[in-house]
Each structure stands twice: as structure tokens, then as C-alpha cells.
Amino acid sequence: MAWTLHQMAGINRHDASGIVPSVSTPYSPPTRVFGTPYKGYCLNGQVQRANGANPMQPYYFAFVRKSRDGRYLEGFFDYRPRNEQEAAVAALSPDGGRNWIFRDEALALNPYCPADLSDPDNNNVVVNGRITLRV
């Protein structure tokens, strides 16, 4: 599964909201625990994958249809974790859209890690070991 905000289950737990601590988060359940925007996103220069059950954030603009056998909903989402990445992803739902099972990611635009994990705007990335302005 692609990396998510607020990954509170699995082995790569982190709160990567970057939300100012005085503001309650809109997530379910709401949290007042705040963290570094890209904490856990990269390890040794490699983008990490999500593990365990996670919210469908930052997945947007769903296109949903019934599977051919009618047992599932198939969802196609725009994946945007803050200012770091954008991709198209696919997921299945066995319960009418309440829960989604991540299937695949395609068209990833940015394979690089942020240079400053605390920068919510992610102005720089690491490319071949060098800090480079993100364009």
C-alpha cells in the first residue's frame, strides 16, 4: 500500500499530519497527537510502504464502479500525500465503500524522498544523494 498520513497501525507507525497542534484534526477518530509531515515516509533514501490497516488518506477524487462479478466495489483514486507525491491508485471494497483494500499504484510522479522531513511544503528532495529543488 502507498504511504498514508496518520499510519497508526502496522510496523511503520507515524503521525505525519504536519497540522498545527492547536487545531484538532478532521480524522476519525480525531487526534491531538501531532508530528513531522514526512516522518516515516523515507528510510535510508527509500520511500516506505504502509502496513496494516490505515485510513484512506490521502486518497481523493474516487471513481467507483461494481466489479464484474458484482461482489465488490472497485475504486480508482488520486493519491496525494501532502506536497510529496501524486499517483493513481486502485482499491477494492467488500462492504459498499466503508473499507477499502489497496490493490495497486500507477503513474507515480515523484520517486524521491524529502530533504527536510519537517518541511510541510517539501521544497527540496534528495536525488542521487544530493539535495535538489523540487519542481
C-alpha positions as CSV (number, residue, x, y, z in Angstrom):
1,M,0.0,0.0,0.0
2,A,1.2,3.5,-0.7
3,W,2.3,5.6,2.3
4,T,-0.5,7.3,4.2
5,L,-0.9,10.2,6.6
6,H,-1.6,9.1,10.2
7,Q,-0.5,5.5,9.8
8,M,-1.2,4.3,13.3
9,A,-1.2,0.6,12.7
10,G,1.4,-1.8,11.3
11,I,5.2,-1.6,11.7
12,N,5.7,1.9,10.2
13,R,3.6,3.8,12.7
14,H,3.7,7.6,12.5
15,D,1.7,10.8,12.6
16,A,2.7,12.8,9.6
17,S,-0.1,15.4,9.5
18,G,2.0,18.5,9.8
19,I,-1.1,20.1,11.3
20,V,-0.5,22.9,13.8
21,P,-1.0,21.4,17.4
22,S,-3.7,24.0,18.3
23,V,-6.0,22.6,15.7
24,S,-8.0,19.4,16.2
25,T,-7.6,17.0,13.2
26,P,-10.5,16.1,11.0
27,Y,-9.7,12.4,11.1
28,S,-11.7,9.6,12.6
29,P,-11.1,9.3,15.4
30,P,-9.8,12.9,15.9
31,T,-6.4,13.2,17.4
32,R,-4.4,15.8,19.2
33,V,-1.1,14.0,18.6
34,F,0.9,15.8,16.0
35,G,4.0,15.0,14.1
36,T,6.5,15.8,11.4
37,P,4.9,16.0,8.0
38,Y,7.0,13.3,6.3
39,K,8.2,11.3,9.4
40,G,8.5,7.6,8.3
41,Y,8.0,8.5,4.6
42,C,11.6,7.6,3.8
43,L,14.2,5.3,5.4
44,N,17.7,5.2,4.0
45,G,16.6,7.2,1.0
46,Q,13.8,4.8,0.1
47,V,10.1,5.6,0.2
48,Q,8.4,3.3,2.7
49,R,5.1,1.4,2.1
50,A,2.2,1.4,4.5
51,N,1.5,-1.7,6.5
52,G,-1.6,-2.8,8.4
53,A,-5.0,-1.0,8.4
54,N,-4.8,2.7,7.6
55,P,-7.2,5.5,6.7
56,M,-7.8,6.2,3.0
57,Q,-6.0,9.5,3.4
58,P,-4.5,11.0,1.3
59,Y,-6.7,9.4,-1.5
60,Y,-9.1,11.8,-3.3
61,F,-11.5,12.0,-6.3
62,A,-12.7,8.5,-6.3
63,F,-14.1,6.9,-9.4
64,V,-16.1,3.8,-8.2
65,R,-17.8,1.0,-10.0
66,K,-19.1,-2.5,-9.3
67,S,-16.7,-5.4,-10.0
68,R,-17.6,-7.6,-12.9
69,D,-18.8,-10.3,-10.6
70,G,-20.8,-7.8,-8.5
71,R,-19.2,-8.8,-5.2
72,Y,-17.0,-5.7,-4.7
73,L,-16.8,-2.0,-5.5
74,E,-13.7,-1.1,-7.4
75,G,-12.3,2.3,-6.7
76,F,-9.7,4.4,-8.5
77,F,-8.3,7.3,-6.5
78,D,-5.9,10.2,-6.9
79,Y,-3.2,9.7,-4.4
80,R,-1.6,12.9,-2.9
81,P,0.2,12.8,0.4
82,R,0.6,16.5,1.1
83,N,3.1,18.0,-1.4
84,E,5.3,15.0,-1.9
85,Q,3.7,12.7,-4.4
86,E,0.9,12.2,-6.8
87,A,-0.3,8.9,-8.4
88,A,-3.3,6.9,-9.5
89,V,-4.2,4.0,-7.2
90,A,-6.8,1.2,-7.2
91,A,-8.6,-0.4,-4.3
92,L,-11.5,-2.9,-3.7
93,S,-14.3,-2.6,-1.1
94,P,-16.2,-5.7,0.0
95,D,-18.6,-3.7,2.1
96,G,-20.1,-0.9,-0.1
97,G,-17.2,1.5,0.4
98,R,-16.9,1.5,4.1
99,N,-13.5,-0.2,4.0
100,W,-11.0,-0.5,1.1
101,I,-8.3,-3.0,0.3
102,F,-5.4,-1.4,-1.5
103,R,-4.5,-3.1,-4.8
104,D,-2.0,-1.1,-6.8
105,E,-0.3,2.2,-7.5
106,A,0.3,3.5,-11.0
107,L,1.7,6.7,-12.6
108,A,3.7,7.8,-9.6
109,L,5.2,11.2,-10.4
110,N,7.9,11.7,-7.7
111,P,10.1,8.7,-6.5
112,Y,12.3,11.0,-4.3
113,C,12.5,11.5,-0.6
114,P,12.0,14.9,1.0
115,A,15.3,16.6,2.1
116,D,13.7,18.1,5.2
117,L,11.1,15.8,6.8
118,S,9.7,18.7,8.9
119,D,9.0,21.0,5.9
120,P,5.3,20.8,5.2
121,D,5.7,22.3,1.8
122,N,8.5,19.9,0.8
123,N,10.6,22.4,-1.1
124,N,13.6,20.1,-1.7
125,V,14.1,16.4,-2.4
126,V,17.1,14.1,-2.4
127,V,18.1,12.9,-5.8
128,N,21.1,10.6,-6.1
129,G,22.2,11.7,-2.6
130,R,22.0,15.4,-3.4
131,I,19.5,17.9,-2.2
132,T,17.7,19.4,-5.2
133,L,14.9,22.0,-5.5
134,R,11.6,20.2,-6.2
135,V,10.0,21.3,-9.4
